[in-house]
Amino acid sequence: MGSTNQEIYLENKTISLYIKREDLLHPYISGNKFRKLKYNLVQAKKEKKETLLTFGGAFSNHILAVAAAGKEKGFKTIGIIRGEELKDKIAENPTLQKAKDFGMVYEFVDREIFKERSSPKFIQQLTEKFGDFYLIPEGGTNELAIKGCEEILTETDEKFDYICCSVGTGGTISGLINCSKNSQQVLGFPALKGVFLREDICKFVFKSNWDLIADYHFGGYAKVSIELILFINDFYQKHKVPLDPIYTGKMLFGVMDLINKNYFPENSKILVIHTGGLQGITGMNNLLKQKKQIQINVYD
Ligand SMILES: *Cc1c(COP(=O)(O)O)cnc(C)c1O
């Protein structure tokens, strides 16, 4: 199942740019989270699990996706959330409120404990507390998630020279690399600062036609600048494609900047993947409003 490629018209350029609208796959299980959950849900059913347990931060696209998928497929869902202070603030947090509406049960843990989330001891404690569950790692990245992301590209996408995507844990780009042609170059734009990603991706891929462009994280995960917000608003005005401020906005800012700097050779065909994440806009706007900063325009 492929999603539509929408053309983004560029002025005075020999470059052609298309955006794959994976954000339209599902209203809550958006973009790459849909792909990453697909085979995990099949596996959980196969193992006769009744509950999905996963981890995430306050505005996590993954948390909402797991809650919505659980509701749709008949699993109970448990979310282990970073930050004890959020416990009394669910109603103020659009992501957590929505996931709760889908039936997700929360365990709020402080940041130190959250760091232990993959330790066997912590998992054991969670099993004692909640009983048996199917564990999905934070961000949803595992072998089955990558298998799902290998379905993002279809045969008609073979004509593109470059495939660009945002990078969080590296699961999505790994799937894209595995299903790309050797003649294609896959470029990842990390949404966070850090050096671990490259090794993480190497664990999952067996090709070398890829690179990370680390210049567009805007200071780190979930950090935004006025320039970025203005770009997102302008991009919508011009192309009628909404972007989120955490992932796709930064990636497209980077791609447009590189196009302007003539990074891509003449006549290049570029496909950018819209990995979704639009549910995060409301939460980000609430923060921007508190800081009296310009917000992301929302249209529907
Ligand atoms: C989670 C997410 C990503 C990052 O995906 P990884 O597989 O973790 O690299 C990118 N874009 C959006 C919108 C996301 O929600």
PDBQT file of the ligand as one rigid body, heavy atoms in Angstrom, charges set to zero:
ROOT
HETATM    1  C1  LIG A 401       8.894   9.099  15.248  1.00  0.00    +0.000 C 
HETATM    2  C2  LIG A 401       8.971  10.030  14.087  1.00  0.00    +0.000 A 
HETATM    3  C3  LIG A 401      10.124  10.136  13.295  1.00  0.00    +0.000 A 
HETATM    4  C4  LIG A 401      11.396   9.388  13.605  1.00  0.00    +0.000 C 
HETATM    5  O1  LIG A 401      11.344   8.075  13.175  1.00  0.00    +0.000 OA
HETATM    6  P1  LIG A 401      12.509   7.059  13.578  1.00  0.00    +0.000 P 
HETATM    7  O2  LIG A 401      12.071   5.787  12.976  1.00  0.00    +0.000 OA
HETATM    8  O3  LIG A 401      12.500   6.990  15.078  1.00  0.00    +0.000 OA
HETATM    9  O4  LIG A 401      13.778   7.575  13.081  1.00  0.00    +0.000 OA
HETATM   10  C5  LIG A 401      10.100  10.982  12.200  1.00  0.00    +0.000 A 
HETATM   11  N1  LIG A 401       9.009  11.715  11.920  1.00  0.00    +0.000 NA
HETATM   12  C6  LIG A 401       7.892  11.663  12.668  1.00  0.00    +0.000 A 
HETATM   13  C7  LIG A 401       6.748  12.529  12.313  1.00  0.00    +0.000 C 
HETATM   14  C8  LIG A 401       7.833  10.819  13.775  1.00  0.00    +0.000 A 
HETATM   15  O5  LIG A 401       6.726  10.776  14.529  1.00  0.00    +0.000 OA
ENDROOT
TORSDOF 0
